[in-house]
Amino acid sequence: MLMKNPNVEFVGYTVPHPFKPFMNIRVQSVDGYPADDAVNEALDSIVDVCKHVGKKYKDAVKKFHKENGKATADMDVS
């Protein structure tokens, strides 16, 4: 998502050690555009995509159960 932003010139990351829950991210943006803004916009976009995929999945499960005569009450697809 970061590289889809035209104001971002470079993105890279490293994982210092596989047993530690840390990741170093480097974001280089054009002059006058803070890298923090790019990261926040990318994270918001990722959340939006996940919500969209989740909704499509839940709708498809409900449709499947409706077409196949199965109740969705026993499944948590809300």
mmCIF file of the N, C-alpha and C atoms, coordinates in Angstrom:
data_MODEL
# 
_entry.id   MODEL 
# 
loop_
_atom_site.group_PDB 
_atom_site.id 
_atom_site.type_symbol 
_atom_site.label_atom_id 
_atom_site.label_alt_id 
_atom_site.label_comp_id 
_atom_site.label_asym_id 
_atom_site.label_entity_id 
_atom_site.label_seq_id 
_atom_site.pdbx_PDB_ins_code 
_atom_site.Cartn_x 
_atom_site.Cartn_y 
_atom_site.Cartn_z 
_atom_site.occupancy 
_atom_site.B_iso_or_equiv 
_atom_site.pdbx_formal_charge 
_atom_site.auth_seq_id 
_atom_site.auth_comp_id 
_atom_site.auth_asym_id 
_atom_site.auth_atom_id 
_atom_site.pdbx_PDB_model_num 
ATOM 1   N N  . MET A 1 1  ? 0.824   -1.197  0.000  1.00 0.00 ? 1  MET A N  1 
ATOM 2   C CA . MET A 1 1  ? 0.000   0.000   0.000  1.00 0.00 ? 1  MET A CA 1 
ATOM 3   C C  . MET A 1 1  ? 0.869   1.263   0.000  1.00 0.00 ? 1  MET A C  1 
ATOM 4   N N  . LEU A 1 2  ? 1.985   1.198   0.660  1.00 0.00 ? 2  LEU A N  1 
ATOM 5   C CA . LEU A 1 2  ? 2.860   2.378   0.688  1.00 0.00 ? 2  LEU A CA 1 
ATOM 6   C C  . LEU A 1 2  ? 3.366   2.726   -0.709 1.00 0.00 ? 2  LEU A C  1 
ATOM 7   N N  . MET A 1 3  ? 3.719   1.723   -1.482 1.00 0.00 ? 3  MET A N  1 
ATOM 8   C CA . MET A 1 3  ? 4.269   1.998   -2.806 1.00 0.00 ? 3  MET A CA 1 
ATOM 9   C C  . MET A 1 3  ? 3.205   2.438   -3.805 1.00 0.00 ? 3  MET A C  1 
ATOM 10  N N  . LYS A 1 4  ? 1.931   2.285   -3.474 1.00 0.00 ? 4  LYS A N  1 
ATOM 11  C CA . LYS A 1 4  ? 0.871   2.779   -4.350 1.00 0.00 ? 4  LYS A CA 1 
ATOM 12  C C  . LYS A 1 4  ? 0.713   4.289   -4.226 1.00 0.00 ? 4  LYS A C  1 
ATOM 13  N N  . ASN A 1 5  ? 1.270   4.870   -3.188 1.00 0.00 ? 5  ASN A N  1 
ATOM 14  C CA . ASN A 1 5  ? 1.196   6.307   -2.964 1.00 0.00 ? 5  ASN A CA 1 
ATOM 15  C C  . ASN A 1 5  ? 2.235   6.999   -3.857 1.00 0.00 ? 5  ASN A C  1 
ATOM 16  N N  . PRO A 1 6  ? 1.790   7.895   -4.732 1.00 0.00 ? 6  PRO A N  1 
ATOM 17  C CA . PRO A 1 6  ? 2.747   8.561   -5.636 1.00 0.00 ? 6  PRO A CA 1 
ATOM 18  C C  . PRO A 1 6  ? 3.743   9.471   -4.917 1.00 0.00 ? 6  PRO A C  1 
ATOM 19  N N  . ASN A 1 7  ? 3.463   9.819   -3.657 1.00 0.00 ? 7  ASN A N  1 
ATOM 20  C CA . ASN A 1 7  ? 4.376   10.664  -2.885 1.00 0.00 ? 7  ASN A CA 1 
ATOM 21  C C  . ASN A 1 7  ? 5.468   9.858   -2.177 1.00 0.00 ? 7  ASN A C  1 
ATOM 22  N N  . VAL A 1 8  ? 5.427   8.540   -2.307 1.00 0.00 ? 8  VAL A N  1 
ATOM 23  C CA . VAL A 1 8  ? 6.421   7.673   -1.670 1.00 0.00 ? 8  VAL A CA 1 
ATOM 24  C C  . VAL A 1 8  ? 7.425   7.227   -2.725 1.00 0.00 ? 8  VAL A C  1 
ATOM 25  N N  . GLU A 1 9  ? 8.692   7.461   -2.436 1.00 0.00 ? 9  GLU A N  1 
ATOM 26  C CA . GLU A 1 9  ? 9.755   7.105   -3.379 1.00 0.00 ? 9  GLU A CA 1 
ATOM 27  C C  . GLU A 1 9  ? 10.388  5.750   -3.079 1.00 0.00 ? 9  GLU A C  1 
ATOM 28  N N  . PHE A 1 10 ? 10.439  5.385   -1.785 1.00 0.00 ? 10 PHE A N  1 
ATOM 29  C CA . PHE A 1 10 ? 11.117  4.142   -1.400 1.00 0.00 ? 10 PHE A CA 1 
ATOM 30  C C  . PHE A 1 10 ? 10.490  3.597   -0.133 1.00 0.00 ? 10 PHE A C  1 
ATOM 31  N N  . VAL A 1 11 ? 10.357  2.279   -0.081 1.00 0.00 ? 11 VAL A N  1 
ATOM 32  C CA . VAL A 1 11 ? 9.922   1.583   1.132  1.00 0.00 ? 11 VAL A CA 1 
ATOM 33  C C  . VAL A 1 11 ? 10.771  0.335   1.267  1.00 0.00 ? 11 VAL A C  1 
ATOM 34  N N  . GLY A 1 12 ? 11.268  0.127   2.461  1.00 0.00 ? 12 GLY A N  1 
ATOM 35  C CA . GLY A 1 12 ? 12.032  -1.082  2.736  1.00 0.00 ? 12 GLY A CA 1 
ATOM 36  C C  . GLY A 1 12 ? 11.837  -1.489  4.178  1.00 0.00 ? 12 GLY A C  1 
ATOM 37  N N  . TYR A 1 13 ? 12.099  -2.752  4.460  1.00 0.00 ? 13 TYR A N  1 
ATOM 38  C CA . TYR A 1 13 ? 11.988  -3.196  5.847  1.00 0.00 ? 13 TYR A CA 1 
ATOM 39  C C  . TYR A 1 13 ? 13.027  -4.262  6.131  1.00 0.00 ? 13 TYR A C  1 
ATOM 40  N N  . THR A 1 14 ? 13.342  -4.380  7.410  1.00 0.00 ? 14 THR A N  1 
ATOM 41  C CA . THR A 1 14 ? 14.223  -5.443  7.880  1.00 0.00 ? 14 THR A CA 1 
ATOM 42  C C  . THR A 1 14 ? 13.620  -6.007  9.157  1.00 0.00 ? 14 THR A C  1 
ATOM 43  N N  . VAL A 1 15 ? 13.915  -7.267  9.398  1.00 0.00 ? 15 VAL A N  1 
ATOM 44  C CA . VAL A 1 15 ? 13.529  -7.918  10.651 1.00 0.00 ? 15 VAL A CA 1 
ATOM 45  C C  . VAL A 1 15 ? 14.843  -8.230  11.361 1.00 0.00 ? 15 VAL A C  1 
ATOM 46  N N  . PRO A 1 16 ? 15.136  -7.499  12.448 1.00 0.00 ? 16 PRO A N  1 
ATOM 47  C CA . PRO A 1 16 ? 16.434  -7.678  13.110 1.00 0.00 ? 16 PRO A CA 1 
ATOM 48  C C  . PRO A 1 16 ? 16.693  -9.106  13.596 1.00 0.00 ? 16 PRO A C  1 
ATOM 49  N N  . HIS A 1 17 ? 15.651  -9.753  14.123 1.00 0.00 ? 17 HIS A N  1 
ATOM 50  C CA . HIS A 1 17 ? 15.805  -11.121 14.595 1.00 0.00 ? 17 HIS A CA 1 
ATOM 51  C C  . HIS A 1 17 ? 14.453  -11.811 14.525 1.00 0.00 ? 17 HIS A C  1 
ATOM 52  N N  . PRO A 1 18 ? 14.405  -13.044 13.991 1.00 0.00 ? 18 PRO A N  1 
ATOM 53  C CA . PRO A 1 18 ? 13.107  -13.703 13.810 1.00 0.00 ? 18 PRO A CA 1 
ATOM 54  C C  . PRO A 1 18 ? 12.371  -14.026 15.110 1.00 0.00 ? 18 PRO A C  1 
ATOM 55  N N  . PHE A 1 19 ? 13.056  -14.066 16.227 1.00 0.00 ? 19 PHE A N  1 
ATOM 56  C CA . PHE A 1 19 ? 12.413  -14.394 17.491 1.00 0.00 ? 19 PHE A CA 1 
ATOM 57  C C  . PHE A 1 19 ? 11.904  -13.162 18.232 1.00 0.00 ? 19 PHE A C  1 
ATOM 58  N N  . LYS A 1 20 ? 12.145  -12.002 17.689 1.00 0.00 ? 20 LYS A N  1 
ATOM 59  C CA . LYS A 1 20 ? 11.672  -10.773 18.331 1.00 0.00 ? 20 LYS A CA 1 
ATOM 60  C C  . LYS A 1 20 ? 10.575  -10.146 17.477 1.00 0.00 ? 20 LYS A C  1 
ATOM 61  N N  . PRO A 1 21 ? 9.529   -9.633  18.132 1.00 0.00 ? 21 PRO A N  1 
ATOM 62  C CA . PRO A 1 21 ? 8.378   -9.088  17.376 1.00 0.00 ? 21 PRO A CA 1 
ATOM 63  C C  . PRO A 1 21 ? 8.599   -7.650  16.903 1.00 0.00 ? 21 PRO A C  1 
ATOM 64  N N  . PHE A 1 22 ? 9.712   -7.422  16.227 1.00 0.00 ? 22 PHE A N  1 
ATOM 65  C CA . PHE A 1 22 ? 10.027  -6.076  15.764 1.00 0.00 ? 22 PHE A CA 1 
ATOM 66  C C  . PHE A 1 22 ? 10.361  -6.094  14.282 1.00 0.00 ? 22 PHE A C  1 
ATOM 67  N N  . MET A 1 23 ? 10.070  -4.970  13.649 1.00 0.00 ? 23 MET A N  1 
ATOM 68  C CA . MET A 1 23 ? 10.393  -4.808  12.239 1.00 0.00 ? 23 MET A CA 1 
ATOM 69  C C  . MET A 1 23 ? 10.790  -3.346  12.052 1.00 0.00 ? 23 MET A C  1 
ATOM 70  N N  . ASN A 1 24 ? 11.838  -3.106  11.301 1.00 0.00 ? 24 ASN A N  1 
ATOM 71  C CA . ASN A 1 24 ? 12.248  -1.747  10.974 1.00 0.00 ? 24 ASN A CA 1 
ATOM 72  C C  . ASN A 1 24 ? 11.726  -1.405  9.590  1.00 0.00 ? 24 ASN A C  1 
ATOM 73  N N  . ILE A 1 25 ? 11.037  -0.276  9.479  1.00 0.00 ? 25 ILE A N  1 
ATOM 74  C CA . ILE A 1 25 ? 10.496  0.149   8.196  1.00 0.00 ? 25 ILE A CA 1 
ATOM 75  C C  . ILE A 1 25 ? 11.130  1.476   7.823  1.00 0.00 ? 25 ILE A C  1 
ATOM 76  N N  . ARG A 1 26 ? 11.564  1.574   6.581  1.00 0.00 ? 26 ARG A N  1 
ATOM 77  C CA . ARG A 1 26 ? 12.098  2.835   6.078  1.00 0.00 ? 26 ARG A CA 1 
ATOM 78  C C  . ARG A 1 26 ? 11.181  3.331   4.973  1.00 0.00 ? 26 ARG A C  1 
ATOM 79  N N  . VAL A 1 27 ? 10.710  4.556   5.144  1.00 0.00 ? 27 VAL A N  1 
ATOM 80  C CA . VAL A 1 27 ? 9.836   5.169   4.149  1.00 0.00 ? 27 VAL A CA 1 
ATOM 81  C C  . VAL A 1 27 ? 10.466  6.479   3.728  1.00 0.00 ? 27 VAL A C  1 
ATOM 82  N N  . GLN A 1 28 ? 10.701  6.612   2.443  1.00 0.00 ? 28 GLN A N  1 
ATOM 83  C CA . GLN A 1 28 ? 11.247  7.853   1.898  1.00 0.00 ? 28 GLN A CA 1 
ATOM 84  C C  . GLN A 1 28 ? 10.175  8.462   1.007  1.00 0.00 ? 28 GLN A C  1 
ATOM 85  N N  . SER A 1 29 ? 9.807   9.700   1.341  1.00 0.00 ? 29 SER A N  1 
ATOM 86  C CA . SER A 1 29 ? 8.752   10.372  0.581  1.00 0.00 ? 29 SER A CA 1 
ATOM 87  C C  . SER A 1 29 ? 9.307   11.630  -0.082 1.00 0.00 ? 29 SER A C  1 
ATOM 88  N N  . VAL A 1 30 ? 8.504   12.221  -0.949 1.00 0.00 ? 30 VAL A N  1 
ATOM 89  C CA . VAL A 1 30 ? 8.921   13.446  -1.624 1.00 0.00 ? 30 VAL A CA 1 
ATOM 90  C C  . VAL A 1 30 ? 8.991   14.583  -0.610 1.00 0.00 ? 30 VAL A C  1 
ATOM 91  N N  . ASP A 1 31 ? 9.733   15.624  -0.954 1.00 0.00 ? 31 ASP A N  1 
ATOM 92  C CA . ASP A 1 31 ? 9.855   16.776  -0.069 1.00 0.00 ? 31 ASP A CA 1 
ATOM 93  C C  . ASP A 1 31 ? 8.486   17.377  0.223  1.00 0.00 ? 31 ASP A C  1 
ATOM 94  N N  . GLY A 1 32 ? 8.275   17.693  1.499  1.00 0.00 ? 32 GLY A N  1 
ATOM 95  C CA . GLY A 1 32 ? 7.026   18.322  1.910  1.00 0.00 ? 32 GLY A CA 1 
ATOM 96  C C  . GLY A 1 32 ? 5.915   17.341  2.238  1.00 0.00 ? 32 GLY A C  1 
ATOM 97  N N  . TYR A 1 33 ? 6.154   16.064  2.088  1.00 0.00 ? 33 TYR A N  1 
ATOM 98  C CA . TYR A 1 33 ? 5.145   15.047  2.405  1.00 0.00 ? 33 TYR A CA 1 
ATOM 99  C C  . TYR A 1 33 ? 5.722   14.142  3.487  1.00 0.00 ? 33 TYR A C  1 
ATOM 100 N N  . PRO A 1 34 ? 5.216   14.260  4.715  1.00 0.00 ? 34 PRO A N  1 
ATOM 101 C CA . PRO A 1 34 ? 5.775   13.467  5.824  1.00 0.00 ? 34 PRO A CA 1 
ATOM 102 C C  . PRO A 1 34 ? 5.571   11.963  5.639  1.00 0.00 ? 34 PRO A C  1 
ATOM 103 N N  . ALA A 1 35 ? 6.586   11.200  5.936  1.00 0.00 ? 35 ALA A N  1 
ATOM 104 C CA . ALA A 1 35 ? 6.497   9.748   5.843  1.00 0.00 ? 35 ALA A CA 1 
ATOM 105 C C  . ALA A 1 35 ? 5.425   9.212   6.790  1.00 0.00 ? 35 ALA A C  1 
ATOM 106 N N  . ASP A 1 36 ? 5.229   9.874   7.934  1.00 0.00 ? 36 ASP A N  1 
ATOM 107 C CA . ASP A 1 36 ? 4.179   9.457   8.879  1.00 0.00 ? 36 ASP A CA 1 
ATOM 108 C C  . ASP A 1 36 ? 2.808   9.489   8.210  1.00 0.00 ? 36 ASP A C  1 
ATOM 109 N N  . ASP A 1 37 ? 2.556   10.504  7.406  1.00 0.00 ? 37 ASP A N  1 
ATOM 110 C CA . ASP A 1 37 ? 1.272   10.598  6.706  1.00 0.00 ? 37 ASP A CA 1 
ATOM 111 C C  . ASP A 1 37 ? 1.113   9.432   5.734  1.00 0.00 ? 37 ASP A C  1 
ATOM 112 N N  . ALA A 1 38 ? 2.170   9.089   5.056  1.00 0.00 ? 38 ALA A N  1 
ATOM 113 C CA . ALA A 1 38 ? 2.118   7.975   4.102  1.00 0.00 ? 38 ALA A CA 1 
ATOM 114 C C  . ALA A 1 38 ? 1.813   6.661   4.819  1.00 0.00 ? 38 ALA A C  1 
ATOM 115 N N  . VAL A 1 39 ? 2.465   6.444   5.950  1.00 0.00 ? 39 VAL A N  1 
ATOM 116 C CA . VAL A 1 39 ? 2.244   5.211   6.701  1.00 0.00 ? 39 VAL A CA 1 
ATOM 117 C C  . VAL A 1 39 ? 0.810   5.164   7.225  1.00 0.00 ? 39 VAL A C  1 
ATOM 118 N N  . ASN A 1 40 ? 0.332   6.265   7.771  1.00 0.00 ? 40 ASN A N  1 
ATOM 119 C CA . ASN A 1 40 ? -1.042  6.288   8.291  1.00 0.00 ? 40 ASN A CA 1 
ATOM 120 C C  . ASN A 1 40 ? -2.065  6.056   7.184  1.00 0.00 ? 40 ASN A C  1 
ATOM 121 N N  . GLU A 1 41 ? -1.858  6.655   6.029  1.00 0.00 ? 41 GLU A N  1 
ATOM 122 C CA . GLU A 1 41 ? -2.774  6.448   4.899  1.00 0.00 ? 41 GLU A CA 1 
ATOM 123 C C  . GLU A 1 41 ? -2.737  4.995   4.440  1.00 0.00 ? 41 GLU A C  1 
ATOM 124 N N  . ALA A 1 42 ? -1.558  4.401   4.400  1.00 0.00 ? 42 ALA A N  1 
ATOM 125 C CA . ALA A 1 42 ? -1.435  3.004   3.978  1.00 0.00 ? 42 ALA A CA 1 
ATOM 126 C C  . ALA A 1 42 ? -2.137  2.079   4.968  1.00 0.00 ? 42 ALA A C  1 
ATOM 127 N N  . LEU A 1 43 ? -1.974  2.337   6.253  1.00 0.00 ? 43 LEU A N  1 
ATOM 128 C CA . LEU A 1 43 ? -2.642  1.512   7.260  1.00 0.00 ? 43 LEU A CA 1 
ATOM 129 C C  . LEU A 1 43 ? -4.154  1.649   7.170  1.00 0.00 ? 43 LEU A C  1 
ATOM 130 N N  . ASP A 1 44 ? -4.641  2.869   6.951  1.00 0.00 ? 44 ASP A N  1 
ATOM 131 C CA . ASP A 1 44 ? -6.087  3.070   6.769  1.00 0.00 ? 44 ASP A CA 1 
ATOM 132 C C  . ASP A 1 44 ? -6.588  2.302   5.544  1.00 0.00 ? 44 ASP A C  1 
ATOM 133 N N  . SER A 1 45 ? -5.809  2.314   4.481  1.00 0.00 ? 45 SER A N  1 
ATOM 134 C CA . SER A 1 45 ? -6.193  1.585   3.269  1.00 0.00 ? 45 SER A CA 1 
ATOM 135 C C  . SER A 1 45 ? -6.241  0.086   3.521  1.00 0.00 ? 45 SER A C  1 
ATOM 136 N N  . ILE A 1 46 ? -5.279  -0.419  4.273  1.00 0.00 ? 46 ILE A N  1 
ATOM 137 C CA . ILE A 1 46 ? -5.260  -1.848  4.597  1.00 0.00 ? 46 ILE A CA 1 
ATOM 138 C C  . ILE A 1 46 ? -6.488  -2.223  5.413  1.00 0.00 ? 46 ILE A C  1 
ATOM 139 N N  . VAL A 1 47 ? -6.857  -1.402  6.376  1.00 0.00 ? 47 VAL A N  1 
ATOM 140 C CA . VAL A 1 47 ? -8.056  -1.658  7.182  1.00 0.00 ? 47 VAL A CA 1 
ATOM 141 C C  . VAL A 1 47 ? -9.291  -1.681  6.286  1.00 0.00 ? 47 VAL A C  1 
ATOM 142 N N  . ASP A 1 48 ? -9.389  -0.719  5.364  1.00 0.00 ? 48 ASP A N  1 
ATOM 143 C CA . ASP A 1 48 ? -10.530 -0.671  4.443  1.00 0.00 ? 48 ASP A CA 1 
ATOM 144 C C  . ASP A 1 48 ? -10.599 -1.928  3.572  1.00 0.00 ? 48 ASP A C  1 
ATOM 145 N N  . VAL A 1 49 ? -9.473  -2.368  3.072  1.00 0.00 ? 49 VAL A N  1 
ATOM 146 C CA . VAL A 1 49 ? -9.437  -3.576  2.241  1.00 0.00 ? 49 VAL A CA 1 
ATOM 147 C C  . VAL A 1 49 ? -9.870  -4.795  3.060  1.00 0.00 ? 49 VAL A C  1 
ATOM 148 N N  . CYS A 1 50 ? -9.376  -4.906  4.269  1.00 0.00 ? 50 CYS A N  1 
ATOM 149 C CA . CYS A 1 50 ? -9.748  -6.043  5.125  1.00 0.00 ? 50 CYS A CA 1 
ATOM 150 C C  . CYS A 1 50 ? -11.241 -6.037  5.429  1.00 0.00 ? 50 CYS A C  1 
ATOM 151 N N  . LYS A 1 51 ? -11.802 -4.865  5.693  1.00 0.00 ? 51 LYS A N  1 
ATOM 152 C CA . LYS A 1 51 ? -13.246 -4.769  5.937  1.00 0.00 ? 51 LYS A CA 1 
ATOM 153 C C  . LYS A 1 51 ? -14.027 -5.201  4.701  1.00 0.00 ? 51 LYS A C  1 
ATOM 154 N N  . HIS A 1 52 ? -13.581 -4.764  3.539  1.00 0.00 ? 52 HIS A N  1 
ATOM 155 C CA . HIS A 1 52 ? -14.255 -5.111  2.287  1.00 0.00 ? 52 HIS A CA 1 
ATOM 156 C C  . HIS A 1 52 ? -14.208 -6.625  2.042  1.00 0.00 ? 52 HIS A C  1 
ATOM 157 N N  . VAL A 1 53 ? -13.039 -7.206  2.202  1.00 0.00 ? 53 VAL A N  1 
ATOM 158 C CA . VAL A 1 53 ? -12.891 -8.647  1.994  1.00 0.00 ? 53 VAL A CA 1 
ATOM 159 C C  . VAL A 1 53 ? -13.744 -9.418  3.005  1.00 0.00 ? 53 VAL A C  1 
ATOM 160 N N  . GLY A 1 54 ? -13.743 -8.977  4.255  1.00 0.00 ? 54 GLY A N  1 
ATOM 161 C CA . GLY A 1 54 ? -14.551 -9.631  5.281  1.00 0.00 ? 54 GLY A CA 1 
ATOM 162 C C  . GLY A 1 54 ? -16.028 -9.577  4.962  1.00 0.00 ? 54 GLY A C  1 
ATOM 163 N N  . LYS A 1 55 ? -16.501 -8.427  4.494  1.00 0.00 ? 55 LYS A N  1 
ATOM 164 C CA . LYS A 1 55 ? -17.913 -8.285  4.145  1.00 0.00 ? 55 LYS A CA 1 
ATOM 165 C C  . LYS A 1 55 ? -18.267 -9.181  2.969  1.00 0.00 ? 55 LYS A C  1 
ATOM 166 N N  . LYS A 1 56 ? -17.432 -9.188  1.942  1.00 0.00 ? 56 LYS A N  1 
ATOM 167 C CA . LYS A 1 56 ? -17.687 -10.042 0.779  1.00 0.00 ? 56 LYS A CA 1 
ATOM 168 C C  . LYS A 1 56 ? -17.715 -11.520 1.181  1.00 0.00 ? 56 LYS A C  1 
ATOM 169 N N  . TYR A 1 57 ? -16.818 -11.920 2.052  1.00 0.00 ? 57 TYR A N  1 
ATOM 170 C CA . TYR A 1 57 ? -16.773 -13.309 2.509  1.00 0.00 ? 57 TYR A CA 1 
ATOM 171 C C  . TYR A 1 57 ? -18.052 -13.663 3.270  1.00 0.00 ? 57 TYR A C  1 
ATOM 172 N N  . LYS A 1 58 ? -18.434 -12.816 4.211  1.00 0.00 ? 58 LYS A N  1 
ATOM 173 C CA . LYS A 1 58 ? -19.637 -13.080 5.005  1.00 0.00 ? 58 LYS A CA 1 
ATOM 174 C C  . LYS A 1 58 ? -20.883 -13.123 4.129  1.00 0.00 ? 58 LYS A C  1 
ATOM 175 N N  . ASP A 1 59 ? -20.965 -12.221 3.161  1.00 0.00 ? 59 ASP A N  1 
ATOM 176 C CA . ASP A 1 59 ? -22.100 -12.220 2.234  1.00 0.00 ? 59 ASP A CA 1 
ATOM 177 C C  . ASP A 1 59 ? -22.131 -13.514 1.420  1.00 0.00 ? 59 ASP A C  1 
ATOM 178 N N  . ALA A 1 60 ? -20.982 -13.970 0.979  1.00 0.00 ? 60 ALA A N  1 
ATOM 179 C CA . ALA A 1 60 ? -20.917 -15.200 0.191  1.00 0.00 ? 60 ALA A CA 1 
ATOM 180 C C  . ALA A 1 60 ? -21.311 -16.417 1.028  1.00 0.00 ? 60 ALA A C  1 
ATOM 181 N N  . VAL A 1 61 ? -20.899 -16.447 2.284  1.00 0.00 ? 61 VAL A N  1 
ATOM 182 C CA . VAL A 1 61 ? -21.276 -17.561 3.161  1.00 0.00 ? 61 VAL A CA 1 
ATOM 183 C C  . VAL A 1 61 ? -22.785 -17.562 3.380  1.00 0.00 ? 61 VAL A C  1 
ATOM 184 N N  . LYS A 1 62 ? -23.357 -16.394 3.646  1.00 0.00 ? 62 LYS A N  1 
ATOM 185 C CA . LYS A 1 62 ? -24.807 -16.311 3.834  1.00 0.00 ? 62 LYS A CA 1 
ATOM 186 C C  . LYS A 1 62 ? -25.550 -16.752 2.578  1.00 0.00 ? 62 LYS A C  1 
ATOM 187 N N  . LYS A 1 63 ? -25.072 -16.314 1.414  1.00 0.00 ? 63 LYS A N  1 
ATOM 188 C CA . LYS A 1 63 ? -25.704 -16.696 0.151  1.00 0.00 ? 63 LYS A CA 1 
ATOM 189 C C  . LYS A 1 63 ? -25.611 -18.201 -0.062 1.00 0.00 ? 63 LYS A C  1 
ATOM 190 N N  . PHE A 1 64 ? -24.456 -18.767 0.226  1.00 0.00 ? 64 PHE A N  1 
ATOM 191 C CA . PHE A 1 64 ? -24.271 -20.209 0.084  1.00 0.00 ? 64 PHE A CA 1 
ATOM 192 C C  . PHE A 1 64 ? -25.251 -20.971 0.961  1.00 0.00 ? 64 PHE A C  1 
ATOM 193 N N  . HIS A 1 65 ? -25.374 -20.564 2.212  1.00 0.00 ? 65 HIS A N  1 
ATOM 194 C CA . HIS A 1 65 ? -26.267 -21.247 3.136  1.00 0.00 ? 65 HIS A CA 1 
ATOM 195 C C  . HIS A 1 65 ? -27.730 -21.070 2.728  1.00 0.00 ? 65 HIS A C  1 
ATOM 196 N N  . LYS A 1 66 ? -28.063 -19.905 2.227  1.00 0.00 ? 66 LYS A N  1 
ATOM 197 C CA . LYS A 1 66 ? -29.430 -19.657 1.778  1.00 0.00 ? 66 LYS A CA 1 
ATOM 198 C C  . LYS A 1 66 ? -29.771 -20.541 0.580  1.00 0.00 ? 66 LYS A C  1 
ATOM 199 N N  . GLU A 1 67 ? -28.848 -20.632 -0.371 1.00 0.00 ? 67 GLU A N  1 
ATOM 200 C CA . GLU A 1 67 ? -29.077 -21.430 -1.572 1.00 0.00 ? 67 GLU A CA 1 
ATOM 201 C C  . GLU A 1 67 ? -29.071 -22.926 -1.292 1.00 0.00 ? 67 GLU A C  1 
ATOM 202 N N  . ASN A 1 68 ? -28.389 -23.340 -0.244 1.00 0.00 ? 68 ASN A N  1 
ATOM 203 C CA . ASN A 1 68 ? -28.284 -24.759 0.070  1.00 0.00 ? 68 ASN A CA 1 
ATOM 204 C C  . ASN A 1 68 ? -29.168 -25.173 1.240  1.00 0.00 ? 68 ASN A C  1 
ATOM 205 N N  . GLY A 1 69 ? -30.023 -24.266 1.685  1.00 0.00 ? 69 GLY A N  1 
ATOM 206 C CA . GLY A 1 69 ? -30.975 -24.586 2.732  1.00 0.00 ? 69 GLY A CA 1 
ATOM 207 C C  . GLY A 1 69 ? -30.381 -24.822 4.098  1.00 0.00 ? 69 GLY A C  1 
ATOM 208 N N  . LYS A 1 70 ? -29.251 -24.256 4.355  1.00 0.00 ? 70 LYS A N  1 
ATOM 209 C CA . LYS A 1 70 ? -28.628 -24.416 5.664  1.00 0.00 ? 70 LYS A CA 1 
ATOM 210 C C  . LYS A 1 70 ? -28.796 -23.140 6.461  1.00 0.00 ? 70 LYS A C  1 
ATOM 211 N N  . ALA A 1 71 ? -29.108 -23.291 7.733  1.00 0.00 ? 71 ALA A N  1 
ATOM 212 C CA . ALA A 1 71 ? -29.272 -22.116 8.596  1.00 0.00 ? 71 ALA A CA 1 
ATOM 213 C C  . ALA A 1 71 ? -27.911 -21.554 8.946  1.00 0.00 ? 71 ALA A C  1 
ATOM 214 N N  . THR A 1 72 ? -27.857 -20.230 9.039  1.00 0.00 ? 72 THR A N  1 
ATOM 215 C CA . THR A 1 72 ? -26.604 -19.578 9.406  1.00 0.00 ? 72 THR A CA 1 
ATOM 216 C C  . THR A 1 72 ? -26.548 -19.274 10.891 1.00 0.00 ? 72 THR A C  1 
ATOM 217 N N  . ALA A 1 73 ? -27.589 -19.669 11.633 1.00 0.00 ? 73 ALA A N  1 
ATOM 218 C CA . ALA A 1 73 ? -27.641 -19.344 13.062 1.00 0.00 ? 73 ALA A CA 1 
ATOM 219 C C  . ALA A 1 73 ? -26.509 -20.018 13.836 1.00 0.00 ? 73 ALA A C  1 
ATOM 220 N N  . ASP A 1 74 ? -26.083 -21.188 13.371 1.00 0.00 ? 74 ASP A N  1 
ATOM 221 C CA . ASP A 1 74 ? -25.016 -21.886 14.088 1.00 0.00 ? 74 ASP A CA 1 
ATOM 222 C C  . ASP A 1 74 ? -23.623 -21.414 13.713 1.00 0.00 ? 74 ASP A C  1 
ATOM 223 N N  . MET A 1 75 ? -23.542 -20.554 12.709 1.00 0.00 ? 75 MET A N  1 
ATOM 224 C CA . MET A 1 75 ? -22.253 -20.006 12.287 1.00 0.00 ? 75 MET A CA 1 
ATOM 225 C C  . MET A 1 75 ? -22.178 -18.541 12.630 1.00 0.00 ? 75 MET A C  1 
ATOM 226 N N  . ASP A 1 76 ? -21.037 -18.091 13.068 1.00 0.00 ? 76 ASP A N  1 
ATOM 227 C CA . ASP A 1 76 ? -20.848 -16.679 13.381 1.00 0.00 ? 76 ASP A CA 1 
ATOM 228 C C  . ASP A 1 76 ? -20.330 -15.975 12.140 1.00 0.00 ? 76 ASP A C  1 
ATOM 229 N N  . VAL A 1 77 ? -21.234 -15.438 11.330 1.00 0.00 ? 77 VAL A N  1 
ATOM 230 C CA . VAL A 1 77 ? -20.836 -14.722 10.124 1.00 0.00 ? 77 VAL A CA 1 
ATOM 231 C C  . VAL A 1 77 ? -21.246 -13.262 10.205 1.00 0.00 ? 77 VAL A C  1 
ATOM 232 N N  . SER A 1 78 ? -21.457 -12.793 11.410 1.00 0.00 ? 78 SER A N  1 
ATOM 233 C CA . SER A 1 78 ? -21.876 -11.394 11.577 1.00 0.00 ? 78 SER A CA 1 
ATOM 234 C C  . SER A 1 78 ? -20.734 -10.435 11.439 1.00 0.00 ? 78 SER A C  1 
# 
